[in-house]
């Protein structure tokens, strides 16, 4: 079972049930027990997918785009 929660910086994280602490990429070490749990999922793959969806809600679509799908404005 994996627990999904947020850091104070807003990033969504997950940790395996029973883990005491988790470190966010912002540098903060979080005590999992003290965090509000948003969801519980069975597998790491489900947790990863749920995190992606939560991040997209906050920050929009994340991921790579091909160069032809982007609009470039070149100045000479």
RACORUR-V357154 format. One line per field, one symbol per residue. phi: phi as a letter, one per 40 degrees, with the letter a starting at -180 (. if undefined). psi: psi as a letter, one per 30 degrees, with the letter a starting at -180 (. if undefined). A space follows every 50 residues. Layout:
phi->???
psi->???
This chain:
phi->.bbbabccchccbbacdhccbabccchccbcddcccccabbcbccccccc cdccccccbgcbhcbccccbcbbcbb
psi->kkkklklfffkkllkkkfkelkklfffkkkjeeflkkelkleleeeeeee eeeeeeeegakklklleffljkjkk.
